[in-house]
């Protein structure tokens, strides 16, 4: 049975929702993202992209490039609601849906020929249903595998529908720039250019042995495989989280140890809370520190027993931080937990029973009164003193 994978990507999702909901925004450059001096662009409408504004760009640069733009903080809870509506439509078209983000997914439509006139008609039907039910536009790519389907959905944005059939892979794929290869970042692209590779076809024809002279065997094999349009990964209907983390970028660089420790404690509380909510304990704790000059450090420690408790996570992060001996301003701090065990099975010591009771009570308060209830109570206690 021939495989048919569909990749659906909502066009400028956050900005499109804002334009849909606010008539005065339509046809104008809308930029959604953090509004602080260190905020970044989450999504820019296509009108804003014409000014050179794009995702992950510092908001300060976006404002310089598009001073007449409409800048919106955004409403993630609302976007999530719209996303759930869209994913409901995805599940009407395939039983196998793999979410990649809030606004894009893979659908395996292999073996569904009886439900569709042809792949193009099926893609058009899905796009139409999304538009009729949400007022939003999606781009769709259909191909024999995930790599080609995702590539196809991006070729004619916005409002695209591109199909790459098995017999057309080389014709469509090989003339494209090597930056289109999944996983090729700026440094790898630069190295390939220096070696004379300009398009995907040149990489495919070079072969693994030739590329191995300048790249590792693993990367060379991957490059040649994708350059020839081969990708045997399945659509994963359930993707378990591999890590839980939080980070914070400060409005102004923090410079004191006390400020850093307070920020780490707040981050540890968030990571611990999220771990307990997904019923997991982390065996590895990672610290991320970015300085004012954008120098970035990551340090991690693997524990003998996994944990989801705020104080344990904070203790490890604090020790990792002090071991760095940072002596300049800090722009960003982050904590991530990974290598999961199931919460409640990591240890049966009496000491942990007491912790479980304590955090069960804390989590109960947070669920009932909101995440910040403990901070509010502590602040009130200090004020009363």
ABEGO torsion letter per residue (X at the ends): XBBBBBBBBBBGAAAAAAAAABAAABGBBBBBEBABAABBBABBBAAAAAAGBBBGBBAAAAAAABAABBBBAEBAAAAAAAAAAAAAAAAAABABBBBABAABBBBBABGAAAABABAAAAAAAAAAAAAAAAGBBBBBBBBABAAAAAAAAAAAOBGBBBBBBAAAAAAAAAABBAAABBGBBAAAAAAAAAAGBABAAAAAAAEAAAAAAABBAAAAAAAAAAAAGBBABBBBABBBBABBBBBBBBABBBABAAAAAAAAAAAAAAAAAAAAAAGBBBABBBBBBBBAAGBBBBBBBBBABBBABAAAAAAAAAAAAAAAGBABBBABBBBBBBGBBBBGAABABAAAAAAAAAAAAAAAAAAAAEAAAAAAAAAAAAAAX
